[in-house]
Amino acid sequence: MKVKICGITRAEDARMAIEYGADALGFVHELSSPRALEDEAAKWIGDLPPFVIKVAVFGRVDRAPAKSFYDFTQGVEWDVLPEAAPKRVHVLRLRKGQKANDFVMQTVNSGALLLDAFREEAYGGTGHTVDWDLAAEIVQRSVRPVILAGGLNASNVQEAVRRVRPYAVDVSSGVERAAGIKDWEKMREFIELAKSA
């Protein structure tokens, strides 16, 4: 199981996530998020070890991320498209009562899908879980890797992995002390439990 730790705002949190075995790190550039990084403040990302995936995270992708830092661009809405389609992670925000068919045509031109809970007030990082049965059906029908997000934490990640069988899991608020400030023990526990599920 691959693990992405998202919403990182501090170099020390990024380095600890890598030390604990995170496969990918997410850095938020959605200005409406409490975890948003200014482009200039994020130069330390380029100094992180090379064999961990770095993801520029947006709600609406309205500008190109700093290309030298990032391997993937993640977003819900796309005003600007990355140059290479496989470098795009398309976020599907799931609402109650939806069916897998509702998402079939939304997966064009992306290298991977990320499933998160729909909330009116934010694009992500809200701590709300998705319908795991719906998520599992999307995983079964998708021709692309599917990343499960939405309300995951150490207490539910193993059940989520068993029920949904995603390619990877993504966590932000579930391993935090405050928005953008990671709790290292929660990160370590989450990564260990996800990878052993």
PAZAPA-4460 file (N, C-alpha, C; in steps of 0.05 Angstrom, whole numbers, plus 32768, in hexadecimal, padded with zeros to 4 digits):
% residues 197
    n_x    n_y    n_z   ca_x   ca_y   ca_z    c_x    c_y    c_z   seq   type   mol
   8011   7FE8   8000   8000   8000   8000   8012   8019   8000     1      M     A
   800C   802B   7FED   801A   8044   7FEC   800C   8059   7FFE     2      K     A
   801C   806B   800A   8011   807F   801C   801B   809B   8014     3      V     A
   8007   80AD   8012   800D   80C9   800E   8006   80D9   8026     4      K     A
   8019   80E9   8030   8013   80FB   8046   8010   8117   803A     5      I     A
   7FF8   8122   803D   7FF1   813B   802F   7FEF   8152   8043     6      C     A
   7FF0   816A   8038   7FEE   8182   8048   8006   8189   8058     7      G     A
   801D   8182   804E   8036   8187   805C   803F   81A4   8058     8      I     A
   8045   81B1   806E   804D   81CE   806D   8069   81D3   8078     9      T     A
   8075   81BE   8085   808F   81C2   8092   80A3   81AD   8088    10      R     A
   80BB   81B5   8084   80D0   81A2   807A   80D4   818B   808E    11      A     A
   80D3   8191   80A8   80D8   817C   80BB   80C2   8166   80BA    12      E     A
   80A9   816E   80B5   8094   815B   80B2   8098   814A   8099    13      D     A
   80A0   8156   8083   80A6   8148   806A   80BB   8133   806F    14      A     A
   80D1   813B   807C   80E7   8128   8080   80DF   8111   8093    15      R     A
   80CF   8116   80A7   80C6   8100   80B8   80B3   80EE   80A9    16      M     A
   80A1   80F8   8099   808F   80E7   8089   80A0   80D5   8077    17      A     A
   80B5   80DF   806B   80C6   80CF   805A   80D4   80BA   806A    18      I     A
   80DE   80C2   8082   80EC   80AE   8093   80D9   8098   809B    19      E     A
   80C0   809E   80A0   80AC   8089   80A8   80A3   8078   8091    20      Y     A
   80AA   807F   8078   80A3   806E   8062   808E   8079   804F    21      G     A
   8087   8092   8051   8073   809E   803E   807D   809C   8022    22      A     A
   806C   8095   800F   8073   8092   7FF3   8070   80AD   7FE4    23      D     A
   805E   80BE   7FEE   8058   80D7   7FE0   8052   80EC   7FF5    24      A     A
   8057   8105   7FEE   8051   811C   7FFF   8041   8130   7FEF    25      L     A
   802D   813B   7FFC   801C   814F   7FEF   8020   816A   7FFB    26      G     A
   8023   817E   7FE9   8028   819A   7FF1   8012   81AB   7FE5    27      F     A
   8002   81B8   7FF6   7FEA   81C5   7FED   7FF0   81E2   7FE3    28      V     A
   7FE7   81E8   7FCB   7FE9   8202   7FBF   7FCE   820E   7FB9    29      H     A
   7FB9   8203   7FC5   7F9E   820E   7FC4   7F9C   8224   7FD9    30      E     A
   7F9A   823D   7FCF   7F9C   8254   7FE2   7F86   8255   7FF7    31      L     A
   7F6F   8247   7FF2   7F5A   8247   8006   7F5E   8234   801D    32      S     A
   7F73   8224   801B   7F79   820F   802F   7F8A   821A   8046    33      S     A
   7F84   8211   805F   7F96   8219   8075   7FB1   820D   8073    34      P     A
   7FB5   81FA   8061   7FCF   81ED   805D   7FDE   81F7   8045    35      R     A
   7FD5   820D   803A   7FE1   8218   8021   7FFD   8221   8026    36      A     A
   800E   821B   8012   802A   8224   8012   802D   823A   7FFD    37      L     A
   803C   824E   8003   8043   8262   7FEF   805A   8255   7FDE    38      E     A
   805A   825B   7FC4   806E   824F   7FB2   808A   8255   7FBC    39      D     A
   808F   826E   7FC5   80A9   8276   7FCE   80B1   8267   7FE8    40      E     A
   809D   8262   7FF9   80A3   8255   8013   80A8   8238   8010    41      A     A
   80A3   822D   7FF9   80A5   8210   7FF5   80BF   8207   7FE8    42      A     A
   80D3   8218   7FE7   80EC   8211   7FD9   80FA   81F9   7FE6    43      K     A
   80F6   81F5   8000   8102   81DE   800D   80F8   81C3   8003    44      W     A
   80E2   81C3   7FF5   80D8   81AA   7FE9   80EC   819F   7FD6    45      I     A
   80FA   81B0   7FC7   810E   81A7   7FB4   8126   819A   7FC1    46      G     A
   8129   819E   7FDB   8140   8191   7FE9   8139   8176   7FF5    47      D     A
   8120   816E   7FF2   8118   8154   7FFD   8124   813D   7FED    48      L     A
   8127   8125   7FF9   8132   810E   7FEA   8124   8109   7FD0    49      P     A
   8132   80FF   7FBC   8127   80FD   7FA1   8113   80E5   7F9D    50      P     A
   8113   80D1   7FAD   8103   80B9   7FA7   80E9   80B8   7FB6    51      F     A
   80DE   80CF   7FBD   80C3   80D1   7FC8   80B4   80E4   7FB5    52      V     A
   809B   80DC   7FAF   808B   80EB   7F9C   8081   8105   7FA9    53      I     A
   8083   811B   7F9B   807A   8135   7FA5   8063   813E   7F94    54      K     A
   804D   8145   7FA1   8034   814C   7F94   802C   8168   7F9A    55      V     A
   8027   8178   7F86   801C   8193   7F89   7FFE   8190   7F8A    56      A     A
   7FF1   8199   7FA0   7FD5   8194   7FA4   7FC5   81AE   7FA2    57      V     A
   7FB1   81AE   7F91   7F9F   81C5   7F8D   7F82   81BC   7F90    58      F     A
   7F71   81CF   7F94   7F54   81CA   7F91   7F4F   81CF   7F73    59      G     A
   7F4F   81E9   7F6C   7F4E   81F0   7F50   7F6B   81F5   7F47    60      R     A
   7F73   81E7   7F32   7F8E   81EA   7F27   7F8D   8202   7F14    61      V     A
   7F95   8219   7F1E   7F93   8231   7F0E   7FAE   823C   7F06    62      D     A
   7FC3   822E   7F0D   7FDE   8236   7F05   7FF0   821D   7F06    63      R     A
   8005   821E   7EF8   8018   8207   7EF8   8029   8207   7F11    64      A     A
   802C   81F0   7F1E   803E   81EF   7F35   805B   81F2   7F2D    65      P     A
   806C   81F6   7F41   8089   81F8   7F3C   8093   81DD   7F31    66      A     A
   809A   81DC   7F18   809F   81C2   7F0B   80B8   81B4   7F17    67      K     A
   80CB   81C4   7F21   80E3   81B7   7F2C   80DE   81A8   7F46    68      S     A
   80C8   81AE   7F53   80C2   81A1   7F6D   80B2   8187   7F6A    69      F     A
   809F   8187   7F58   8089   8174   7F59   8089   815F   7F43    70      Y     A
   8080   8147   7F4C   807D   8131   7F39   8060   812F   7F2E    71      D     A
   804C   8138   7F3E   8030   8136   7F37   8022   8150   7F3E    72      F     A
   800C   8156   7F30   7FFA   816B   7F38   7FDF   815E   7F3E    73      T     A
   7FD4   8165   7F55   7FBA   815B   7F5D   7FA6   8171   7F5E    74      Q     A
   7F8D   816C   7F54   7F79   8180   7F55   7F5D   8176   7F51    75      G     A
   7F4A   8186   7F59   7F2D   8180   7F55   7F24   818C   7F3B    76      V     A
   7F2A   81A5   7F36   7F22   81B4   7F1E   7F3C   81BD   7F10    77      E     A
   7F3A   81BD   7EF5   7F53   81C2   7EE5   7F4F   81D9   7ED2    78      W     A
   7F5B   81F0   7ED8   7F5D   8206   7EC5   7F76   8205   7EB5    79      D     A
   7F8B   81F9   7EC2   7FA5   81F5   7EB5   7FAB   81D7   7EB7    80      V     A
   7FB2   81CB   7EA0   7FB8   81AF   7EA0   7FD6   81AA   7EA0    81      L     A
   7FDF   8197   7EB0   7FFC   8190   7EAF   8003   8187   7E92    82      P     A
   801C   818A   7E8B   8024   8184   7E70   8021   8166   7E69    83      E     A
   8026   8155   7E7C   8024   8138   7E77   800D   812D   7E88    84      A     A
   7FFA   8120   7E7A   7FE2   8115   7E88   7FE8   8102   7E9E    85      A     A
   7FFC   80F0   7E9C   8001   80DE   7EB2   800A   80EC   7ECC    86      P     A
   8011   8105   7ECA   801A   8114   7EE2   8002   8121   7EF0    87      K     A
   7FEA   811B   7EE8   7FD2   8128   7EF3   7FC4   8114   7F06    88      R     A
   7FBE   811D   7F1E   7FAD   810E   7F31   7F93   811D   7F33    89      V     A
   7F7E   8111   7F29   7F64   811D   7F29   7F54   8115   7F41    90      H     A
   7F4A   8129   7F50   7F3B   8124   7F69   7F1E   8122   7F62    91      V     A
   7F12   810C   7F6C   7EF5   8108   7F6A   7EE9   810B   7F86    92      L     A
   7ED8   811F   7F8A   7ECC   8124   7FA4   7EB1   8116   7FA5    93      R     A
   7EAF   8102   7FB6   7E98   80F1   7FB6   7E82   80FC   7FC9    94      L     A
   7E6A   80FC   7FBF   7E53   8104   7FD0   7E42   80EB   7FD6    95      R     A
   7E33   80ED   7FEC   7E21   80D7   7FF3   7E0D   80D3   7FDD    96      K     A
   7E07   80B9   7FD8   7DF3   80B2   7FC5   7DFD   80B0   7FA8    97      G     A
   7E16   80B7   7FA3   7E20   80B5   7F88   7E27   8098   7F81    98      Q     A
   7E29   8093   7F67   7E30   8078   7F5D   7E4A   807A   7F4E    99      K     A
   7E57   8063   7F4A   7E70   8062   7F3C   7E6D   806D   7F20   100      A     A
   7E56   8068   7F13   7E51   8072   7EF8   7E53   8091   7EF6   101      N     A
   7E4E   809F   7F0C   7E4F   80BC   7F0D   7E6B   80C6   7F07   102      D     A
   7E7F   80B4   7F0A   7E9B   80BD   7F08   7EAA   80B2   7EF0   103      F     A
   7E9C   80A1   7EE0   7EAA   8094   7ECA   7EB6   80A8   7EB6   104      V     A
   7EA8   80BD   7EB0   7EB1   80D0   7E9C   7EC4   80E6   7EA8   105      M     A
   7EC8   80E6   7EC2   7ED9   80FA   7ECE   7EF6   80F1   7ED1   106      Q     A
   7EFD   80DB   7EC5   7F18   80D0   7EC9   7F2A   80D4   7EB1   107      T     A
   7F22   80E4   7E9E   7F31   80E8   7E86   7F4B   80F8   7E8B   108      V     A
   7F61   80F1   7E7E   7F7A   8100   7E7E   7F87   8102   7E9A   109      N     A
   7F84   80EE   7EAB   7F91   80EF   7EC4   7FA1   80D5   7EC8   110      S     A
   7FB7   80D7   7ED6   7FC8   80C0   7EDC   7FBE   80B0   7EF3   111      G     A
   7FAF   80BD   7F05   7FA4   80B0   7F1D   7F8C   80BF   7F27   112      A     A
   7F7B   80B2   7F36   7F64   80BE   7F42   7F67   80BF   7F60   113      L     A
   7F5D   80D4   7F6D   7F5D   80D5   7F8A   7F40   80D9   7F93   114      L     A
   7F37   80C8   7FA5   7F1B   80CA   7FAF   7F1B   80D8   7FCA   115      L     A
   7F0B   80ED   7FCC   7F08   80FC   7FE4   7EEB   8103   7FE9   116      D     A
   7EE5   810B   8001   7EC9   8112   8008   7EC2   812E   7FFE   117      A     A
   7EAA   8131   7FF3   7EA2   814C   7FEB   7E99   815C   8004   118      F     A
   7EA4   8174   8006   7E9B   8187   801A   7E9A   81A2   800C   119      R     A
   7E85   81B1   8012   7E81   81CB   8005   7E97   81DF   800D   120      E     A
   7EA0   81DD   8026   7EB2   81F1   8031   7ECF   81EE   8029   121      E     A
   7ED7   81D7   801E   7EF3   81D3   8017   7EF7   81BE   8002   122      A     A
   7F0D   81C0   7FF4   7F13   81AC   7FDF   7F1D   8191   7FEB   123      Y     A
   7F28   8192   8003   7F32   8179   800F   7F3D   817F   802B   124      G     A
   7F48   816A   8038   7F53   816D   8052   7F3F   8173   8068   125      G     A
   7F26   8169   8064   7F11   8170   8077   7F0D   815A   808D   126      T     A
   7F19   8143   8089   7F16   812E   809D   7EFD   811D   809A   127      G     A
   7EEE   8121   8084   7ED5   8112   8080   7EDB   80FA   806E   128      H     A
   7ED0   80E3   8075   7ED4   80CB   8065   7EC2   80C9   804D   129      T     A
   7ECA   80B9   803A   7EBA   80B4   8022   7EAA   809A   8027   130      V     A
   7E97   8094   8016   7E89   807B   8016   7E9C   8066   800B   131      D     A
   7EA5   8055   801D   7EB9   8041   8015   7EAE   802C   8001   132      W     A
   7E95   8027   8002   7E89   8014   7FEE   7E8A   8021   7FD2   133      D     A
   7E83   803A   7FD0   7E85   8048   7FB7   7EA2   804A   7FAE   134      L     A
   7EB4   8050   7FC0   7ED0   8051   7FBA   7EDA   8037   7FAF   135      A     A
   7ED2   8021   7FBB   7EDB   8006   7FB3   7ED1   8000   7F96   136      A     A
   7EB9   8009   7F90   7EAE   8004   7F75   7EBE   8015   7F61   137      E     A
   7EC5   802D   7F68   7ED5   803E   7F56   7EF0   8031   7F51   138      I     A
   7EFC   8026   7F66   7F16   8019   7F64   7F14   8001   7F51   139      V     A
   7EFF   7FF1   7F53   7EFB   7FDA   7F42   7EF8   7FE1   7F25   140      Q     A
   7EEB   7FF8   7F20   7EE4   8000   7F04   7EF9   8012   7EF7   141      R     A
   7F0B   801D   7F07   7F1E   8030   7EFC   7F35   8022   7EEE   142      S     A
   7F3D   802E   7ED7   7F55   8025   7EC9   7F6E   8033   7ED3   143      V     A
   7F6A   8046   7EE5   7F81   8055   7EF0   7F84   804F   7F0E   144      R     A
   7F9C   8053   7F19   7FA0   804F   7F36   7F8D   8062   7F45   145      P     A
   7F82   8058   7F5B   7F70   8068   7F6C   7F7C   806C   7F88   146      V     A
   7F7D   8084   7F90   7F87   808C   7FAB   7F6F   8092   7FBC   147      I     A
   7F6E   8087   7FD4   7F57   808C   7FE6   7F60   80A1   7FFB   148      L     A
   7F4F   80B6   7FFD   7F53   80CB   8011   7F39   80CE   8020   149      A     A
   7F38   80E2   8031   7F1F   80E9   803F   7F1C   80DC   805A   150      G     A
   7F23   80EB   806F   7F1E   80E2   808A   7F2E   80CA   8093   151      G     A
   7F44   80C4   8086   7F54   80AC   808F   7F65   80B4   80A6   152      L     A
   7F69   80A0   80B8   7F7B   80A4   80CF   7F83   8088   80D8   153      N     A
   7F93   8086   80ED   7F9E   806D   80F6   7F88   8059   80FE   154      A     A
   7F71   8063   8108   7F5C   8051   8112   7F4C   8045   80FB   155      S     A
   7F4C   8050   80E3   7F3B   8045   80CE   7F49   803E   80B4   156      N     A
   7F63   8043   80B2   7F71   803F   8098   7F72   8022   8090   157      V     A
   7F76   8010   80A3   7F77   7FF4   809C   7F5D   7FE9   8091   158      Q     A
   7F47   7FF1   809E   7F2D   7FE8   8094   7F28   7FF5   8079   159      E     A
   7F2F   800E   8075   7F2B   801B   805B   7F3A   800D   8045   160      A     A
   7F53   8005   804B   7F63   7FF7   8037   7F57   7FDC   8030   161      V     A
   7F4E   7FCE   8044   7F42   7FB3   803F   7F28   7FB5   802F   162      R     A
   7F18   7FCA   8035   7EFF   7FCC   8027   7F01   7FD8   800B   163      R     A
   7F12   7FEB   8008   7F13   7FFA   7FEF   7F28   7FEF   7FDB   164      V     A
   7F3F   7FE6   7FE6   7F55   7FDB   7FD6   7F60   7FF0   7FC2   165      R     A
   7F66   8008   7FCD   7F71   801D   7FBB   7F8F   8017   7FB5   166      P     A
   7F99   8026   7FA1   7FB5   8025   7F9B   7FC5   8032   7FB2   167      Y     A
   7FBA   8047   7FBE   7FC8   8056   7FD2   7FB3   8064   7FE4   168      A     A
   7FBD   806C   7FFC   7FAC   807C   800E   7FB9   8097   8012   169      V     A
   7FA8   80AB   8018   7FB2   80C7   801B   7FA6   80D2   8035   170      D     A
   7FB7   80DE   8046   7FAE   80E9   805F   7FB9   8105   8063   171      V     A
   7FA9   8115   806F   7FB2   8130   8076   7FAA   8136   8093   172      S     A
   7F90   813D   8098   7F87   8145   80B3   7F8A   812E   80C7   173      S     A
   7F89   8115   80BD   7F8A   80FE   80CF   7FA5   80F9   80DD   174      G     A
   7FB9   8109   80D4   7FD4   8106   80E1   7FDE   8121   80EA   175      V     A
   7FCC   8133   80F2   7FD4   814E   80F9   7FCE   8155   8117   176      E     A
   7FDE   8168   8121   7FD9   8175   813B   7FC8   818E   8136   177      R     A
   7FCD   819B   811F   7FBE   81B3   8116   7FC1   81B3   80F8   178      A     A
   7FB1   81C3   80EA   7FB2   81C4   80CD   7FCE   81CA   80C3   179      A     A
   7FD9   81B7   80B5   7FF4   81BA   80A9   800B   81B2   80BB   180      G     A
   8005   81AC   80D5   801A   81A4   80E8   8016   8187   80EE   181      I     A
   8029   8176   80E4   8025   8159   80E7   802E   814F   8103   182      K     A
   801F   813B   810C   8026   812D   8125   8037   8115   811C   183      D     A
   8050   8115   8124   8062   8100   811A   805A   80E4   8122   184      W     A
   8051   80E1   813A   8048   80C6   8143   8030   80BD   8133   185      E     A
   801D   80CF   812E   8006   80C7   811E   800E   80C0   8102   186      K     A
   8021   80CF   80F6   802B   80C8   80DB   8038   80AC   80DB   187      M     A
   8049   80A7   80EF   8056   808D   80F0   8042   8076   80F2   188      R     A
   802F   8079   8104   801B   8065   8108   800A   8060   80EF   189      E     A
   8001   8076   80E3   7FF1   8074   80CB   8000   8065   80B5   190      F     A
   8018   806D   80B0   8028   8060   809A   802C   8043   80A0   191      I     A
   8033   803C   80B8   8037   8020   80BF   801D   800F   80BB   192      E     A
   8007   801A   80C5   7FEE   800B   80C3   7FE4   8009   80A6   193      L     A
   7FE7   801E   8097   7FDF   801D   807A   7FEF   8008   806B   194      A     A
   8009   8008   806F   801A   7FF6   8060   8017   7FD9   8069   195      K     A
   800D   7FD4   8081   8009   7FB9   808B   7FED   7FAE   8087   196      S     A
   7FDB   7FBF   807C   7FBF   7FB7   8079   7FBC   7FA0   8064   197      A     A
***
